[in-house]
Amino acid sequence: MLQVDMSASKRDSFGKCAMRRLRVSGNTPAVLYGNDKDVMALQLETIPFLKTLFRISRKNAIVNLAISDEGTRPVMVREVQTDPVTDSLIHADFYELDLEIPTRFTVPVEFIGVAKGVDLGGELVVHSSSVVIEGIPLEIPDVVTVDISDIGIGDSITFSDLEIASSLTMMTEGTDFCVEVIALAS
């Protein structure tokens, strides 16, 4: 799983005016919750935070959040709020993870190759391009790859056919189709 480092500091100002001043000064307000701990109000520098968000966009990523006077905590970006007109950052929510407890993640499925059935005139139908996997967060893969080059017309790959590490549990129903090649109606 992708890991990135970020830094934040605690904040003690609250309210609409204080948040506006915080954003004008180049910072973004945020909160940290989860892992049976109290909610912590934070602030992050906006530019480095934006760069990190672009790097982890649409990926499962653990953020090692270094909080001044609190140490480093493994978190996930749960929600980012943006202004609907200017698209500037308004607020961010972080969820603290326990790296020893299995957690569910939605992992993208990447299809490699061209199916034999497509070359023979069939159509590739992708039923799902992601799979839900449960496991220790650091063992979750970034992507599950599937070689589809041997699929002929009428053949399919179910989720139980996907190869994942033995320490992980697939939560998606194994009998569901992931991808198949169908014959085109004439």
C-alpha positions as CSV (number, residue, x, y, z in Angstrom):
1,M,0.0,0.0,0.0
2,L,1.2,3.5,-0.8
3,Q,2.6,5.5,2.1
4,V,3.2,9.2,2.2
5,D,4.4,11.6,4.9
6,M,2.7,14.8,5.9
7,S,2.9,17.2,8.8
8,A,0.3,19.1,10.7
9,S,-0.1,21.1,13.9
10,K,-2.8,21.3,16.5
11,R,-5.1,24.3,16.3
12,D,-7.0,25.9,19.1
13,S,-9.0,28.5,17.1
14,F,-12.6,27.6,16.1
15,G,-15.5,29.3,14.3
16,K,-16.2,30.8,10.9
17,C,-14.0,33.9,11.2
18,A,-11.0,31.9,12.7
19,M,-11.2,29.4,9.9
20,R,-11.4,32.1,7.2
21,R,-8.2,33.7,8.7
22,L,-6.5,30.3,8.8
23,R,-7.3,29.7,5.1
24,V,-6.1,33.2,4.1
25,S,-2.8,32.6,5.9
26,G,-2.2,29.5,3.6
27,N,-3.4,26.8,5.9
28,T,-6.3,24.3,5.8
29,P,-8.3,23.3,8.9
30,A,-8.7,19.5,9.5
31,V,-9.8,17.0,12.1
32,L,-8.4,13.7,13.2
33,Y,-10.6,11.0,14.6
34,G,-10.9,7.2,15.0
35,N,-9.0,4.4,16.8
36,D,-11.1,5.1,19.9
37,K,-9.3,8.4,20.6
38,D,-10.6,11.9,21.1
39,V,-11.2,14.2,18.1
40,M,-8.2,16.4,17.4
41,A,-8.4,19.8,15.6
42,L,-5.5,20.3,13.2
43,Q,-4.2,22.7,10.6
44,L,-2.0,21.9,7.6
45,E,-0.1,24.0,5.1
46,T,-2.3,24.1,2.0
47,I,0.3,23.8,-0.8
48,P,2.1,20.7,0.5
49,F,-1.2,19.1,1.4
50,L,-2.5,19.7,-2.2
51,K,0.6,18.2,-3.7
52,T,0.1,15.1,-1.5
53,L,-3.6,14.9,-2.4
54,F,-2.7,14.8,-6.1
55,R,-0.1,12.1,-5.5
56,I,-2.6,9.8,-3.7
57,S,-5.7,10.7,-5.7
58,R,-8.0,7.7,-6.1
59,K,-5.6,5.3,-4.4
60,N,-5.6,3.5,-1.0
61,A,-2.9,5.3,0.9
62,I,-1.7,5.5,4.4
63,V,-0.6,9.0,5.4
64,N,2.0,9.1,8.2
65,L,0.8,12.3,9.8
66,A,3.4,14.0,11.9
67,I,1.6,16.1,14.4
68,S,3.7,18.7,16.3
69,D,4.0,17.6,20.0
70,E,2.0,14.4,19.3
71,G,4.2,12.2,17.2
72,T,3.4,10.4,14.0
73,R,0.1,8.7,13.4
74,P,-1.0,6.4,10.5
75,V,-4.1,7.9,9.0
76,M,-6.3,7.8,5.9
77,V,-7.8,10.9,4.2
78,R,-11.5,10.3,4.8
79,E,-13.0,13.4,3.2
80,V,-11.8,16.6,1.6
81,Q,-14.2,19.6,1.3
82,T,-13.7,22.1,-1.4
83,D,-15.4,25.3,-2.4
84,P,-17.9,24.6,-5.2
85,V,-17.0,27.8,-7.1
86,T,-13.2,28.4,-6.6
87,D,-12.3,24.7,-5.9
88,S,-10.1,25.8,-3.1
89,L,-9.7,23.6,0.0
90,I,-12.1,24.2,2.9
91,H,-11.6,21.3,5.3
92,A,-10.1,17.8,5.6
93,D,-11.0,14.8,7.7
94,F,-8.4,12.2,8.7
95,Y,-9.2,8.7,10.1
96,E,-6.6,7.1,12.3
97,L,-5.9,3.5,11.6
98,D,-4.7,0.7,13.8
99,L,-2.1,-1.0,11.6
100,E,-2.6,-4.4,13.5
101,I,-6.4,-4.7,12.9
102,P,-7.7,-6.0,9.6
103,T,-9.6,-3.3,7.7
104,R,-11.6,-3.4,4.5
105,F,-10.4,-1.6,1.4
106,T,-11.7,-1.3,-2.2
107,V,-8.8,-2.2,-4.5
108,P,-8.9,-1.6,-8.3
109,V,-8.6,-4.5,-10.7
110,E,-6.3,-4.1,-13.6
111,F,-6.8,-6.2,-16.7
112,I,-3.7,-7.2,-18.7
113,G,-3.6,-8.4,-22.3
114,V,-6.2,-8.8,-25.0
115,A,-8.8,-11.6,-24.7
116,K,-8.7,-14.3,-27.4
117,G,-12.5,-14.0,-27.6
118,V,-12.2,-10.3,-28.5
119,D,-9.9,-11.1,-31.4
120,L,-12.4,-13.7,-32.6
121,G,-15.2,-11.2,-32.7
122,G,-16.6,-11.3,-29.1
123,E,-17.1,-8.4,-26.8
124,L,-15.3,-7.9,-23.4
125,V,-17.7,-7.1,-20.6
126,V,-16.2,-5.8,-17.4
127,H,-18.7,-6.4,-14.5
128,S,-16.5,-4.9,-11.8
129,S,-13.2,-3.0,-11.9
130,S,-12.7,-3.2,-8.2
131,V,-12.7,-5.8,-5.4
132,V,-13.2,-5.5,-1.6
133,I,-10.3,-7.0,0.3
134,E,-9.9,-7.2,4.1
135,G,-6.5,-7.4,5.8
136,I,-3.8,-5.7,7.7
137,P,-3.5,-2.2,6.0
138,L,0.2,-2.5,5.1
139,E,-0.4,-5.8,3.3
140,I,-3.2,-4.5,1.0
141,P,-2.0,-4.3,-2.6
142,D,-2.3,-1.1,-4.6
143,V,-3.9,-3.0,-7.5
144,V,-5.0,-6.6,-8.3
145,T,-3.8,-7.6,-11.8
146,V,-5.7,-10.2,-14.0
147,D,-4.3,-11.6,-17.2
148,I,-7.3,-11.9,-19.6
149,S,-5.4,-13.0,-22.7
150,D,-6.7,-16.7,-22.4
151,I,-10.4,-15.8,-22.2
152,G,-12.4,-17.1,-25.2
153,I,-15.9,-16.4,-26.3
154,G,-18.3,-17.5,-23.5
155,D,-15.5,-17.7,-20.9
156,S,-15.4,-15.6,-17.8
157,I,-13.3,-14.8,-14.7
158,T,-15.0,-14.8,-11.3
159,F,-13.6,-13.0,-8.2
160,S,-12.6,-16.4,-6.8
161,D,-10.2,-16.8,-9.7
162,L,-8.3,-13.6,-8.7
163,E,-5.0,-14.2,-6.9
164,I,-4.4,-12.4,-3.6
165,A,-2.1,-13.1,-0.8
166,S,-3.1,-15.8,1.7
167,S,-3.1,-13.3,4.6
168,L,-5.9,-11.3,2.9
169,T,-9.6,-12.1,2.7
170,M,-11.7,-11.3,-0.3
171,M,-15.0,-9.8,0.8
172,T,-16.5,-9.6,-2.6
173,E,-18.7,-12.6,-3.4
174,G,-16.4,-15.2,-5.2
175,T,-19.0,-16.5,-7.6
176,D,-19.7,-13.0,-9.0
177,F,-18.3,-12.3,-12.5
178,C,-15.4,-9.9,-12.7
179,V,-15.0,-10.0,-16.5
180,E,-16.3,-12.1,-19.4
181,V,-16.3,-12.3,-23.2
182,I,-19.7,-12.6,-24.8
183,A,-20.6,-13.4,-28.4
184,L,-22.0,-10.5,-30.3
185,A,-25.6,-11.0,-31.6
186,S,-25.9,-11.1,-35.3
